[in-house]
Amino acid sequence: MKVTVLVRLKPGILDPQGEAIGRALGGLGYAASAVRAGKVFDLELDAADAQVAEEQARELADRVLANPLMEECEVVVHG
Amino acid sequence: MKVTVLVRLKPGILDPQGEAIGRALGGLGYAASAVRAGKVFDLELDAADAQVAEEQARELADRVLANPLMEECEVVVHG
């Protein structure tokens, strides 16, 4: 089952990469603000149904893909 | 207007990070395969409507956020 995991910094955590990108975009004339950078992982899970896939994805995201102290995860199961 | 840009490696491009994560997940007992790693950017655009925001986001994604030779972008405009 195809799963997408989005890993984003928690709201209070500083994001120097996002800030740098925001400055670069401003310098190029784009009216962009509040830029935040994160990671996306697409994977295939051998799960019986979407609920099991989501539970597995949440667990492995917190164990391997994200640092739960600083990051939060969003899991999307595709069909 | 809030916009999310997902930047993923194109299908043919090797992804050593995704492969390493796939091996790590396998070692931990997860039945995960085809792991691909990418980037996600959340930003606020000062655009009149969703269509303008999407056009701006696609343009800045190809100019700043992604390398169009190796990566492809997905743009999601929120409300």
Backbone of each chain as nested JSON, in Angstrom:
{
  "chains": [
    {"id": "A", "residues": [
      {"number": 1, "name": "MET", "atoms": {"N": [0.839, -1.188, 0.0], "CA": [0.0, 0.0, 0.0], "C": [0.881, 1.247, 0.0]}},
      {"number": 2, "name": "LYS", "atoms": {"N": [0.618, 2.16, -0.904], "CA": [1.46, 3.359, -1.007], "C": [1.142, 4.35, 0.113]}},
      {"number": 3, "name": "VAL", "atoms": {"N": [2.189, 4.864, 0.723], "CA": [2.033, 5.781, 1.842], "C": [2.976, 6.965, 1.65]}},
      {"number": 4, "name": "THR", "atoms": {"N": [2.496, 8.156, 1.994], "CA": [3.348, 9.343, 2.002], "C": [3.429, 9.864, 3.434]}},
      {"number": 5, "name": "VAL", "atoms": {"N": [4.654, 10.09, 3.901], "CA": [4.853, 10.653, 5.241], "C": [5.491, 12.032, 5.097]}},
      {"number": 6, "name": "LEU", "atoms": {"N": [4.821, 13.043, 5.629], "CA": [5.357, 14.402, 5.617], "C": [5.912, 14.701, 7.001]}},
      {"number": 7, "name": "VAL", "atoms": {"N": [7.158, 15.127, 7.052], "CA": [7.809, 15.431, 8.33], "C": [8.13, 16.925, 8.356]}},
      {"number": 8, "name": "ARG", "atoms": {"N": [7.526, 17.606, 9.333], "CA": [7.716, 19.061, 9.42], "C": [8.221, 19.433, 10.798]}},
      {"number": 9, "name": "LEU", "atoms": {"N": [8.994, 20.487, 10.891], "CA": [9.414, 21.004, 12.186], "C": [8.184, 21.479, 12.942]}},
      {"number": 10, "name": "LYS", "atoms": {"N": [8.17, 21.263, 14.28], "CA": [7.06, 21.776, 15.081], "C": [7.049, 23.294, 15.021]}},
      {"number": 11, "name": "PRO", "atoms": {"N": [5.872, 23.906, 15.209], "CA": [5.728, 25.357, 15.043], "C": [6.779, 26.209, 15.774]}},
      {"number": 12, "name": "GLY", "atoms": {"N": [7.132, 25.866, 17.0], "CA": [8.055, 26.732, 17.742], "C": [9.518, 26.596, 17.358]}},
      {"number": 13, "name": "ILE", "atoms": {"N": [9.858, 25.596, 16.555], "CA": [11.265, 25.287, 16.266], "C": [11.8, 26.182, 15.138]}},
      {"number": 14, "name": "LEU", "atoms": {"N": [12.957, 26.789, 15.4], "CA": [13.57, 27.654, 14.39], "C": [13.908, 26.867, 13.125]}},
      {"number": 15, "name": "ASP", "atoms": {"N": [13.758, 27.511, 11.968], "CA": [14.004, 26.854, 10.683], "C": [14.9, 27.742, 9.821]}},
      {"number": 16, "name": "PRO", "atoms": {"N": [16.217, 27.67, 10.05], "CA": [17.141, 28.537, 9.294], "C": [17.063, 28.303, 7.785]}},
      {"number": 17, "name": "GLN", "atoms": {"N": [16.819, 27.039, 7.383], "CA": [16.722, 26.743, 5.944], "C": [15.52, 27.462, 5.336]}},
      {"number": 18, "name": "GLY", "atoms": {"N": [14.387, 27.374, 6.031], "CA": [13.189, 28.057, 5.547], "C": [13.387, 29.567, 5.494]}},
      {"number": 19, "name": "GLU", "atoms": {"N": [14.081, 30.098, 6.522], "CA": [14.323, 31.549, 6.535], "C": [15.211, 31.979, 5.373]}},
      {"number": 20, "name": "ALA", "atoms": {"N": [16.236, 31.186, 5.106], "CA": [17.138, 31.511, 3.996], "C": [16.391, 31.478, 2.66]}},
      {"number": 21, "name": "ILE", "atoms": {"N": [15.538, 30.471, 2.506], "CA": [14.758, 30.368, 1.264], "C": [13.806, 31.559, 1.155]}},
      {"number": 22, "name": "GLY", "atoms": {"N": [13.192, 31.936, 2.273], "CA": [12.295, 33.091, 2.273], "C": [13.018, 34.363, 1.829]}},
      {"number": 23, "name": "ARG", "atoms": {"N": [14.248, 34.563, 2.341], "CA": [15.027, 35.737, 1.931], "C": [15.375, 35.672, 0.451]}},
      {"number": 24, "name": "ALA", "atoms": {"N": [15.757, 34.486, -0.016], "CA": [16.11, 34.335, -1.431], "C": [14.904, 34.636, -2.319]}},
      {"number": 25, "name": "LEU", "atoms": {"N": [13.732, 34.144, -1.921], "CA": [12.521, 34.387, -2.713], "C": [12.187, 35.876, -2.72]}},
      {"number": 26, "name": "GLY", "atoms": {"N": [12.322, 36.528, -1.549], "CA": [12.083, 37.976, -1.481], "C": [13.021, 38.73, -2.41]}},
      {"number": 27, "name": "GLY", "atoms": {"N": [14.289, 38.33, -2.433], "CA": [15.282, 38.969, -3.293], "C": [14.961, 38.823, -4.769]}},
      {"number": 28, "name": "LEU", "atoms": {"N": [14.244, 37.754, -5.106], "CA": [13.861, 37.525, -6.506], "C": [12.515, 38.176, -6.841]}},
      {"number": 29, "name": "GLY", "atoms": {"N": [11.904, 38.847, -5.856], "CA": [10.671, 39.57, -6.115], "C": [9.394, 38.832, -5.787]}},
      {"number": 30, "name": "TYR", "atoms": {"N": [9.52, 37.644, -5.156], "CA": [8.308, 36.906, -4.795], "C": [7.804, 37.376, -3.43]}},
      {"number": 31, "name": "ALA", "atoms": {"N": [6.488, 37.565, -3.312], "CA": [5.891, 37.975, -2.045], "C": [5.605, 36.735, -1.2]}},
      {"number": 32, "name": "ALA", "atoms": {"N": [6.684, 36.041, -0.815], "CA": [6.547, 34.811, -0.035], "C": [6.984, 35.064, 1.397]}},
      {"number": 33, "name": "SER", "atoms": {"N": [6.248, 34.499, 2.338], "CA": [6.629, 34.641, 3.744], "C": [6.363, 33.328, 4.461]}},
      {"number": 34, "name": "ALA", "atoms": {"N": [6.804, 33.274, 5.719], "CA": [6.567, 32.107, 6.567], "C": [6.981, 30.798, 5.892]}},
      {"number": 35, "name": "VAL", "atoms": {"N": [8.159, 30.813, 5.264], "CA": [8.618, 29.605, 4.579], "C": [9.152, 28.604, 5.597]}},
      {"number": 36, "name": "ARG", "atoms": {"N": [8.683, 27.374, 5.502], "CA": [9.149, 26.306, 6.385], "C": [9.554, 25.114, 5.519]}},
      {"number": 37, "name": "ALA", "atoms": {"N": [10.697, 24.536, 5.829], "CA": [11.207, 23.407, 5.051], "C": [11.038, 22.115, 5.828]}},
      {"number": 38, "name": "GLY", "atoms": {"N": [10.659, 21.06, 5.142], "CA": [10.51, 19.761, 5.784], "C": [10.878, 18.649, 4.817]}},
      {"number": 39, "name": "LYS", "atoms": {"N": [10.516, 17.424, 5.171], "CA": [10.866, 16.271, 4.35], "C": [9.619, 15.482, 3.983]}},
      {"number": 40, "name": "VAL", "atoms": {"N": [9.693, 14.831, 2.824], "CA": [8.594, 13.949, 2.42], "C": [9.177, 12.585, 2.068]}},
      {"number": 41, "name": "PHE", "atoms": {"N": [8.51, 11.534, 2.498], "CA": [8.943, 10.173, 2.199], "C": [7.777, 9.423, 1.58]}},
      {"number": 42, "name": "ASP", "atoms": {"N": [8.029, 8.814, 0.433], "CA": [7.036, 7.946, -0.206], "C": [7.524, 6.518, -0.037]}},
      {"number": 43, "name": "LEU", "atoms": {"N": [6.643, 5.641, 0.393], "CA": [7.05, 4.245, 0.528], "C": [5.873, 3.313, 0.294]}},
      {"number": 44, "name": "GLU", "atoms": {"N": [6.248, 2.063, 0.11], "CA": [5.27, 1.005, -0.146], "C": [5.273, 0.126, 1.094]}},
      {"number": 45, "name": "LEU", "atoms": {"N": [4.1, -0.058, 1.722], "CA": [4.022, -0.903, 2.916], "C": [3.196, -2.14, 2.619]}},
      {"number": 46, "name": "ASP", "atoms": {"N": [3.684, -3.274, 3.118], "CA": [2.97, -4.535, 2.918], "C": [1.952, -4.684, 4.041]}},
      {"number": 47, "name": "ALA", "atoms": {"N": [0.81, -3.987, 3.918], "CA": [-0.196, -3.979, 4.992], "C": [-1.535, -4.456, 4.449]}},
      {"number": 48, "name": "ALA", "atoms": {"N": [-2.328, -5.074, 5.34], "CA": [-3.597, -5.685, 4.927], "C": [-4.616, -4.636, 4.468]}},
      {"number": 49, "name": "ASP", "atoms": {"N": [-4.696, -3.525, 5.191], "CA": [-5.646, -2.488, 4.786], "C": [-5.097, -1.112, 5.142]}},
      {"number": 50, "name": "ALA", "atoms": {"N": [-5.857, -0.081, 4.797], "CA": [-5.383, 1.295, 4.945], "C": [-5.138, 1.658, 6.409]}},
      {"number": 51, "name": "GLN", "atoms": {"N": [-5.974, 1.106, 7.31], "CA": [-5.801, 1.451, 8.725], "C": [-4.489, 0.885, 9.277]}},
      {"number": 52, "name": "VAL", "atoms": {"N": [-4.217, -0.383, 8.926], "CA": [-2.963, -1.001, 9.361], "C": [-1.775, -0.238, 8.763]}},
      {"number": 53, "name": "ALA", "atoms": {"N": [-1.898, 0.132, 7.493], "CA": [-0.817, 0.874, 6.838], "C": [-0.566, 2.202, 7.547]}},
      {"number": 54, "name": "GLU", "atoms": {"N": [-1.635, 2.878, 7.926], "CA": [-1.473, 4.165, 8.605], "C": [-0.81, 3.99, 9.969]}},
      {"number": 55, "name": "GLU", "atoms": {"N": [-1.232, 2.959, 10.71], "CA": [-0.616, 2.711, 12.029], "C": [0.869, 2.396, 11.892]}},
      {"number": 56, "name": "GLN", "atoms": {"N": [1.194, 1.511, 10.927], "CA": [2.601, 1.164, 10.681], "C": [3.395, 2.401, 10.305]}},
      {"number": 57, "name": "ALA", "atoms": {"N": [2.815, 3.208, 9.416], "CA": [3.522, 4.398, 8.937], "C": [3.774, 5.376, 10.078]}},
      {"number": 58, "name": "ARG", "atoms": {"N": [2.786, 5.569, 10.937], "CA": [2.965, 6.48, 12.08], "C": [4.083, 5.992, 12.987]}},
      {"number": 59, "name": "GLU", "atoms": {"N": [4.094, 4.672, 13.215], "CA": [5.098, 4.096, 14.12], "C": [6.504, 4.24, 13.536]}},
      {"number": 60, "name": "LEU", "atoms": {"N": [6.66, 3.858, 12.269], "CA": [8.011, 3.938, 11.692], "C": [8.439, 5.38, 11.47]}},
      {"number": 61, "name": "ALA", "atoms": {"N": [7.476, 6.258, 11.249], "CA": [7.815, 7.678, 11.095], "C": [8.422, 8.214, 12.39]}},
      {"number": 62, "name": "ASP", "atoms": {"N": [7.784, 7.889, 13.525], "CA": [8.298, 8.375, 14.808], "C": [9.603, 7.695, 15.206]}},
      {"number": 63, "name": "ARG", "atoms": {"N": [9.807, 6.459, 14.729], "CA": [11.034, 5.741, 15.103], "C": [12.202, 6.079, 14.198]}},
      {"number": 64, "name": "VAL", "atoms": {"N": [11.932, 6.261, 12.899], "CA": [13.038, 6.346, 11.938], "C": [13.053, 7.656, 11.145]}},
      {"number": 65, "name": "LEU", "atoms": {"N": [11.896, 8.095, 10.69], "CA": [11.882, 9.21, 9.741], "C": [11.933, 10.577, 10.416]}},
      {"number": 66, "name": "ALA", "atoms": {"N": [11.401, 10.676, 11.627], "CA": [11.311, 11.987, 12.279], "C": [11.935, 11.949, 13.661]}},
      {"number": 67, "name": "ASN", "atoms": {"N": [12.254, 13.112, 14.16], "CA": [12.665, 13.279, 15.552], "C": [11.452, 13.863, 16.288]}},
      {"number": 68, "name": "PRO", "atoms": {"N": [10.741, 13.02, 17.059], "CA": [9.474, 13.476, 17.656], "C": [9.626, 14.659, 18.607]}},
      {"number": 69, "name": "LEU", "atoms": {"N": [10.855, 14.926, 19.074], "CA": [11.066, 16.092, 19.936], "C": [10.884, 17.39, 19.165]}},
      {"number": 70, "name": "MET", "atoms": {"N": [11.308, 17.381, 17.903], "CA": [11.334, 18.623, 17.129], "C": [10.404, 18.598, 15.924]}},
      {"number": 71, "name": "GLU", "atoms": {"N": [9.991, 17.413, 15.521], "CA": [9.245, 17.299, 14.266], "C": [7.896, 16.624, 14.476]}},
      {"number": 72, "name": "GLU", "atoms": {"N": [6.976, 16.914, 13.577], "CA": [5.686, 16.232, 13.611], "C": [5.429, 15.603, 12.239]}},
      {"number": 73, "name": "CYS", "atoms": {"N": [4.631, 14.525, 12.247], "CA": [4.423, 13.764, 11.016], "C": [2.977, 13.802, 10.571]}},
      {"number": 74, "name": "GLU", "atoms": {"N": [2.806, 13.816, 9.266], "CA": [1.475, 13.672, 8.668], "C": [1.553, 12.453, 7.755]}},
      {"number": 75, "name": "VAL", "atoms": {"N": [0.6, 11.552, 7.919], "CA": [0.619, 10.31, 7.117], "C": [-0.561, 10.326, 6.147]}},
      {"number": 76, "name": "VAL", "atoms": {"N": [-0.29, 10.049, 4.893], "CA": [-1.349, 9.935, 3.877], "C": [-1.254, 8.551, 3.244]}},
      {"number": 77, "name": "VAL", "atoms": {"N": [-2.338, 7.773, 3.344], "CA": [-2.373, 6.46, 2.714], "C": [-3.105, 6.589, 1.386]}},
      {"number": 78, "name": "HIS", "atoms": {"N": [-2.486, 6.113, 0.309], "CA": [-3.089, 6.241, -1.021], "C": [-3.833, 4.964, -1.375]}},
      {"number": 79, "name": "GLY", "atoms": {"N": [-5.114, 5.055, -1.424], "CA": [-6.02, 3.997, -1.891], "C": [-5.745, 2.592, -1.443]}}
    ]},
    {"id": "B", "residues": [
      {"number": 1, "name": "MET", "atoms": {"N": [-1.925, 33.493, 0.85], "CA": [-2.517, 32.187, 0.595], "C": [-1.507, 31.088, 0.906]}},
      {"number": 2, "name": "LYS", "atoms": {"N": [-1.91, 30.11, 1.693], "CA": [-0.975, 29.041, 2.086], "C": [-0.771, 28.036, 0.955]}},
      {"number": 3, "name": "VAL", "atoms": {"N": [0.492, 27.716, 0.73], "CA": [0.84, 26.816, -0.353], "C": [1.829, 25.771, 0.163]}},
      {"number": 4, "name": "THR", "atoms": {"N": [1.655, 24.532, -0.295], "CA": [2.631, 23.484, 0.009], "C": [3.252, 23.012, -1.298]}},
      {"number": 5, "name": "VAL", "atoms": {"N": [4.578, 22.976, -1.344], "CA": [5.285, 22.481, -2.526], "C": [6.03, 21.205, -2.139]}},
      {"number": 6, "name": "LEU", "atoms": {"N": [5.722, 20.124, -2.837], "CA": [6.411, 18.849, -2.623], "C": [7.429, 18.666, -3.737]}},
      {"number": 7, "name": "VAL", "atoms": {"N": [8.672, 18.427, -3.368], "CA": [9.742, 18.249, -4.353], "C": [10.255, 16.819, -4.236]}},
      {"number": 8, "name": "ARG", "atoms": {"N": [10.116, 16.08, -5.33], "CA": [10.523, 14.674, -5.326], "C": [11.506, 14.416, -6.461]}},
      {"number": 9, "name": "LEU", "atoms": {"N": [12.415, 13.489, -6.26], "CA": [13.3, 13.07, -7.337], "C": [12.471, 12.43, -8.445]}},
      {"number": 10, "name": "LYS", "atoms": {"N": [12.863, 12.675, -9.709], "CA": [12.15, 12.024, -10.811], "C": [12.345, 10.515, -10.725]}},
      {"number": 11, "name": "PRO", "atoms": {"N": [11.388, 9.746, -11.279], "CA": [11.422, 8.287, -11.14], "C": [12.766, 7.625, -11.477]}},
      {"number": 12, "name": "GLY", "atoms": {"N": [13.441, 8.037, -12.519], "CA": [14.673, 7.342, -12.908], "C": [15.892, 7.68, -12.065]}},
      {"number": 13, "name": "ILE", "atoms": {"N": [15.788, 8.701, -11.222], "CA": [16.968, 9.194, -10.498], "C": [17.228, 8.359, -9.244]}},
      {"number": 14, "name": "LEU", "atoms": {"N": [18.482, 7.919, -9.073], "CA": [18.855, 7.129, -7.894], "C": [18.644, 7.926, -6.618]}},
      {"number": 15, "name": "ASP", "atoms": {"N": [18.218, 7.24, -5.557], "CA": [17.944, 7.905, -4.288], "C": [18.635, 7.14, -3.151]}},
      {"number": 16, "name": "PRO", "atoms": {"N": [19.925, 7.401, -2.935], "CA": [20.658, 6.659, -1.902], "C": [20.062, 6.86, -0.504]}},
      {"number": 17, "name": "GLN", "atoms": {"N": [19.521, 8.051, -0.237], "CA": [18.92, 8.305, 1.084], "C": [17.704, 7.388, 1.286]}},
      {"number": 18, "name": "GLY", "atoms": {"N": [16.851, 7.343, 0.26], "CA": [15.674, 6.477, 0.343], "C": [16.065, 5.01, 0.491]}},
      {"number": 19, "name": "GLU", "atoms": {"N": [17.117, 4.591, -0.243], "CA": [17.567, 3.197, -0.147], "C": [18.074, 2.868, 1.252]}},
      {"number": 20, "name": "ALA", "atoms": {"N": [18.829, 3.803, 1.833], "CA": [19.357, 3.581, 3.185], "C": [18.22, 3.488, 4.198]}},
      {"number": 21, "name": "ILE", "atoms": {"N": [17.232, 4.346, 4.041], "CA": [16.079, 4.305, 4.952], "C": [15.324, 2.991, 4.769]}},
      {"number": 22, "name": "GLY", "atoms": {"N": [15.168, 2.561, 3.517], "CA": [14.498, 1.289, 3.249], "C": [15.207, 0.125, 3.94]}},
      {"number": 23, "name": "ARG", "atoms": {"N": [16.557, 0.12, 3.874], "CA": [17.322, -0.947, 4.539], "C": [17.152, -0.874, 6.054]}},
      {"number": 24, "name": "ALA", "atoms": {"N": [17.188, 0.356, 6.588], "CA": [17.031, 0.528, 8.043], "C": [15.658, 0.03, 8.489]}},
      {"number": 25, "name": "LEU", "atoms": {"N": [14.64, 0.35, 7.723], "CA": [13.281, -0.085, 8.078], "C": [13.176, -1.606, 8.013]}},
      {"number": 26, "name": "GLY", "atoms": {"N": [13.786, -2.202, 6.976], "CA": [13.786, -3.663, 6.864], "C": [14.468, -4.3, 8.063]}},
      {"number": 27, "name": "GLY", "atoms": {"N": [15.587, -3.72, 8.482], "CA": [16.319, -4.24, 9.637], "C": [15.512, -4.169, 10.919]}},
      {"number": 28, "name": "LEU", "atoms": {"N": [14.59, -3.227, 10.983], "CA": [13.738, -3.093, 12.171], "C": [12.468, -3.937, 12.067]}},
      {"number": 29, "name": "GLY", "atoms": {"N": [12.319, -4.65, 10.95], "CA": [11.191, -5.561, 10.817], "C": [9.991, -4.993, 10.076]}},
      {"number": 30, "name": "TYR", "atoms": {"N": [10.136, -3.811, 9.499], "CA": [9.016, -3.24, 8.729], "C": [9.069, -3.737, 7.288]}},
      {"number": 31, "name": "ALA", "atoms": {"N": [7.907, -4.103, 6.762], "CA": [7.829, -4.564, 5.376], "C": [7.651, -3.368, 4.462]}},
      {"number": 32, "name": "ALA", "atoms": {"N": [8.685, -2.517, 4.426], "CA": [8.628, -1.295, 3.609], "C": [9.539, -1.447, 2.405]}},
      {"number": 33, "name": "SER", "atoms": {"N": [9.088, -0.989, 1.25], "CA": [9.922, -1.033, 0.058], "C": [9.715, 0.244, -0.742]}},
      {"number": 34, "name": "ALA", "atoms": {"N": [10.527, 0.382, -1.783], "CA": [10.408, 1.524, -2.699], "C": [10.392, 2.865, -1.964]}},
      {"number": 35, "name": "VAL", "atoms": {"N": [11.284, 3.013, -0.978], "CA": [11.324, 4.258, -0.206], "C": [12.018, 5.352, -1.025]}},
      {"number": 36, "name": "ARG", "atoms": {"N": [11.369, 6.496, -1.117], "CA": [11.936, 7.645, -1.839], "C": [11.858, 8.856, -0.908]}},
      {"number": 37, "name": "ALA", "atoms": {"N": [12.945, 9.608, -0.847], "CA": [13.0, 10.77, 0.033], "C": [12.909, 12.052, -0.789]}},
      {"number": 38, "name": "GLY", "atoms": {"N": [12.185, 13.018, -0.29], "CA": [12.05, 14.308, -0.966], "C": [11.929, 15.427, 0.042]}},
      {"number": 39, "name": "LYS", "atoms": {"N": [11.52, 16.594, -0.455], "CA": [11.418, 17.766, 0.412], "C": [10.013, 18.362, 0.338]}},
      {"number": 40, "name": "VAL", "atoms": {"N": [9.606, 18.977, 1.436], "CA": [8.319, 19.681, 1.44], "C": [8.558, 21.111, 1.928]}},
      {"number": 41, "name": "PHE", "atoms": {"N": [7.928, 22.059, 1.266], "CA": [8.038, 23.46, 1.659], "C": [6.633, 24.025, 1.856]}},
      {"number": 42, "name": "ASP", "atoms": {"N": [6.414, 24.636, 3.02], "CA": [5.153, 25.339, 3.27], "C": [5.456, 26.825, 3.246]}},
      {"number": 43, "name": "LEU", "atoms": {"N": [4.65, 27.582, 2.528], "CA": [4.863, 29.026, 2.499], "C": [3.562, 29.774, 2.312]}},
      {"number": 44, "name": "GLU", "atoms": {"N": [3.662, 31.041, 2.585], "CA": [2.519, 31.941, 2.479], "C": [2.809, 32.843, 1.28]}},
      {"number": 45, "name": "LEU", "atoms": {"N": [1.879, 32.875, 0.307], "CA": [2.076, 33.727, -0.87], "C": [1.034, 34.837, -0.878]}},
      {"number": 46, "name": "ASP", "atoms": {"N": [1.471, 36.028, -1.214], "CA": [0.571, 37.175, -1.286], "C": [-0.04, 37.211, -2.689]}},
      {"number": 47, "name": "ALA", "atoms": {"N": [-1.044, 36.353, -2.928], "CA": [-1.629, 36.228, -4.265], "C": [-3.127, 36.495, -4.205]}},
      {"number": 48, "name": "ALA", "atoms": {"N": [-3.68, 37.011, -5.315], "CA": [-5.091, 37.416, -5.355], "C": [-6.03, 36.216, -5.231]}},
      {"number": 49, "name": "ASP", "atoms": {"N": [-5.71, 35.138, -5.905], "CA": [-6.572, 33.944, -5.816], "C": [-5.74, 32.671, -5.951]}},
      {"number": 50, "name": "ALA", "atoms": {"N": [-6.426, 31.55, -5.841], "CA": [-5.739, 30.259, -5.799], "C": [-4.978, 29.98, -7.094]}},
      {"number": 51, "name": "GLN", "atoms": {"N": [-5.536, 30.435, -8.236], "CA": [-4.87, 30.147, -9.509], "C": [-3.546, 30.903, -9.615]}},
      {"number": 52, "name": "VAL", "atoms": {"N": [-3.585, 32.18, -9.213], "CA": [-2.36, 32.989, -9.23], "C": [-1.33, 32.382, -8.267]}},
      {"number": 53, "name": "ALA", "atoms": {"N": [-1.807, 31.973, -7.091], "CA": [-0.903, 31.376, -6.101], "C": [-0.254, 30.118, -6.669]}},
      {"number": 54, "name": "GLU", "atoms": {"N": [-1.045, 29.309, -7.355], "CA": [-0.48, 28.072, -7.911], "C": [0.559, 28.372, -8.997]}},
      {"number": 55, "name": "GLU", "atoms": {"N": [0.257, 29.352, -9.847], "CA": [1.225, 29.71, -10.902], "C": [2.527, 30.226, -10.301]}},
      {"number": 56, "name": "GLN", "atoms": {"N": [2.387, 31.148, -9.305], "CA": [3.577, 31.673, -8.627], "C": [4.381, 30.549, -7.98]}},
      {"number": 57, "name": "ALA", "atoms": {"N": [3.66, 29.644, -7.312], "CA": [4.34, 28.559, -6.596], "C": [5.088, 27.655, -7.57]}},
      {"number": 58, "name": "ARG", "atoms": {"N": [4.472, 27.349, -8.715], "CA": [5.136, 26.492, -9.707], "C": [6.401, 27.16, -10.23]}},
      {"number": 59, "name": "GLU", "atoms": {"N": [6.294, 28.482, -10.457], "CA": [7.442, 29.209, -10.995], "C": [8.582, 29.237, -9.984]}},
      {"number": 60, "name": "LEU", "atoms": {"N": [8.263, 29.639, -8.743], "CA": [9.348, 29.739, -7.748], "C": [9.883, 28.364, -7.376]}},
      {"number": 61, "name": "ALA", "atoms": {"N": [9.035, 27.346, -7.462], "CA": [9.515, 25.99, -7.174], "C": [10.575, 25.588, -8.186]}},
      {"number": 62, "name": "ASP", "atoms": {"N": [10.307, 25.837, -9.467], "CA": [11.274, 25.453, -10.501], "C": [12.529, 26.326, -10.475]}},
      {"number": 63, "name": "ARG", "atoms": {"N": [12.381, 27.566, -9.967], "CA": [13.55, 28.459, -9.938], "C": [14.4, 28.272, -8.7]}},
      {"number": 64, "name": "VAL", "atoms": {"N": [13.751, 28.031, -7.554], "CA": [14.483, 28.08, -6.283], "C": [14.426, 26.757, -5.5]}},
      {"number": 65, "name": "LEU", "atoms": {"N": [13.258, 26.145, -5.441], "CA": [13.092, 25.012, -4.523], "C": [13.562, 23.684, -5.103]}},
      {"number": 66, "name": "ALA", "atoms": {"N": [13.483, 23.564, -6.424], "CA": [13.796, 22.274, -7.039], "C": [14.834, 22.433, -8.14]}},
      {"number": 67, "name": "ASN", "atoms": {"N": [15.456, 21.333, -8.484], "CA": [16.315, 21.254, -9.663], "C": [15.509, 20.521, -10.736]}},
      {"number": 68, "name": "PRO", "atoms": {"N": [14.971, 21.265, -11.705], "CA": [14.051, 20.647, -12.677], "C": [14.682, 19.519, -13.504]}},
      {"number": 69, "name": "LEU", "atoms": {"N": [16.024, 19.445, -13.517], "CA": [16.663, 18.345, -14.239], "C": [16.436, 17.013, -13.535]}},
      {"number": 70, "name": "MET", "atoms": {"N": [16.413, 17.057, -12.216], "CA": [16.362, 15.813, -11.443], "C": [15.102, 15.677, -10.609]}},
      {"number": 71, "name": "GLU", "atoms": {"N": [14.408, 16.787, -10.399], "CA": [13.292, 16.754, -9.46], "C": [12.002, 17.236, -10.118]}},
      {"number": 72, "name": "GLU", "atoms": {"N": [10.88, 16.791, -9.555], "CA": [9.588, 17.278, -10.024], "C": [8.804, 17.822, -8.832]}},
      {"number": 73, "name": "CYS", "atoms": {"N": [7.926, 18.786, -9.116], "CA": [7.221, 19.485, -8.042], "C": [5.73, 19.214, -8.102]}},
      {"number": 74, "name": "GLU", "atoms": {"N": [5.135, 19.137, -6.914], "CA": [3.68, 19.075, -6.797], "C": [3.279, 20.272, -5.936]}},
      {"number": 75, "name": "VAL", "atoms": {"N": [2.316, 21.047, -6.421], "CA": [1.893, 22.246, -5.692], "C": [0.473, 22.046, -5.164]}},
      {"number": 76, "name": "VAL", "atoms": {"N": [0.279, 22.309, -3.875], "CA": [-1.061, 22.24, -3.279], "C": [-1.372, 23.613, -2.684]}},
      {"number": 77, "name": "VAL", "atoms": {"N": [-2.471, 24.239, -3.145], "CA": [-2.9, 25.53, -2.589], "C": [-3.996, 25.259, -1.572]}},
      {"number": 78, "name": "HIS", "atoms": {"N": [-3.816, 25.796, -0.359], "CA": [-4.799, 25.558, 0.705], "C": [-5.799, 26.707, 0.761]}},
      {"number": 79, "name": "GLY", "atoms": {"N": [-7.004, 26.41, 0.45], "CA": [-8.147, 27.328, 0.592], "C": [-8.004, 28.708, 0.02]}}
    ]}
  ]
}
